[in-house]
Amino acid sequence: MNNAHWLERSRAAVWHPCTQMKLHDSGALPLVPIARGAGAWLYDFDGQRYLDAISSWWVNLFGHANPRINAAIHAQLECLEQVILAGFTHAPVVELSERLSALTDGALGHAFYASDGSSAVEIALKMSFHAWHNAGQPQKNRFLCLAGSYHGETLGTLGVGDVGLYKDVYAPLLRQATPLPSPEARQAAPGETATDVAQRAAAALAAVLETGHDAIAALIVEPLVQGAGGMLMYDPEYLRQARALCDRYQVHLIADEIMVGFGRTGTLFAHEQAGIRPDFLCLSKGLTGGYLPLSVVLTTDAVYAQFYDEQITRGFLHSHSYTGNPLACRAALATLDIFAEEDVLTRNRAFADRFTALLRPLATHPQARHFRQRGMIWAVDIATDAADFRLRLFREALRRELLLRPLGNTLYLMPPYILSDSDAELLAERTVAALDAALT
């Protein structure tokens, strides 16, 4: 069956995420049917290929149909596909929890699982409030977030986000967090450094905590890169000062590393670049190498102790049917094996240097503003007034065998970690060609 067959059936039956469906029917936003994937490439039913330059929405780390992860899932499928995690346990979830704790040097030794990033953030928010409640401080029930932040699209996560496109229509349903100045480096005044901007934002946080800490449960941040807000990057100094301030004023620090975890920013976890640990670490996306839905919240002994009691109501009575799914946990363990045995972070750093050099024509493009890079994330803002720039660039990229998905006027690249040098050259050259065509 060809592309046309699957396009017709999909448009009739599937409501696609984060999409105005009429754009698919009008042709303004092409709908691309995918038959298979191999490495960094996706292939449609007519044999056309597309370089997955955004890691299939930031999840795929080691390529599509990775043999090692495939084998791990196949082996697990032969013995246990799913079991309730309430009152039961199994080897993959135990092994994964132990290994994730070890990756935080034991500082975050308790793992609570769900199926997606939004659910993980919801769990962290509920845990923070409930921990303070159990500690006899129920008035600590407010949250702080950063301007331009994004933490998911369930009601709780929208409440701690600050991207109007996703949340404004739902405002009557939300309990809004207090947005604070972002430390993102594009705000630097003449003569200022990224560190200066971070310190200025930390001072604003200090002022809020000084007067309002008694009512604040937690500050939630996307460490180092604010993703859906436009790939906004900032200096680790903000995280260092935020950790110290949260300690001083008895406020939890939640690190939403759904996007930036597992090597995306150059270290395994982004918060490591600040030399700190959060009270809650939310992980998903790359956790399974992009294979299966799985998320986890890691937290401290101190938080866990607030729930450890004979009274059922003091327990954390949150659940998901597929919590700790064995297949997903086994995929995550295979992903961690690749990190441990193939020196992925060192390889990524060398690749990032080469690819950044290849992107010089993009960085110096006449319409380019604020070219930026951290780890395996590259972004640039495009100066254009065209209302349909995002759609035009998406279409022009497809014509050049690329999958790009701009965030408004921000063009970003977030390829899987297995990109070859020849594919990197192709991606760099054709991204500029697609940009020129979209601007014409």
Secondary structure, DSSP 8 states (H G I E B T S, - for coil): --HHHHHHHHHHH---TT--HHHHHHTSS----EEEEEBTEEEETTS-EEEETTHHHHT-SS-BT-HHHHHHHHHHHTT-S----SS---HHHHHHHHHHHHHTTTSS-EEEEESSHHHHHHHHHHHHHHHHHHTT-TT--EEEEETT----SSHHHHHT---HHHHGGGGGG----EEE----GGG--TT--HHHHHHHHHHHHHHHHHHHGGGEEEEEE-SSEETTTT-EE--THHHHHHHHHHHHHT-EEEEE-TTTTTTTTSSSSGGGGGT---SEEEE-GGGGTTSS--EEEEE-HHHHHTT-SS-GGGS-----TTTT-HHHHHHHHHHHHHHHHHTHHHHHHHHHHHHHHHTHHHHT-TTEEEEEEETTEEEEEE----TTHHHHHHHHHHHTTEE---BTTEEEE---TT--HHHHHHHHHHHHHHHHHHH-
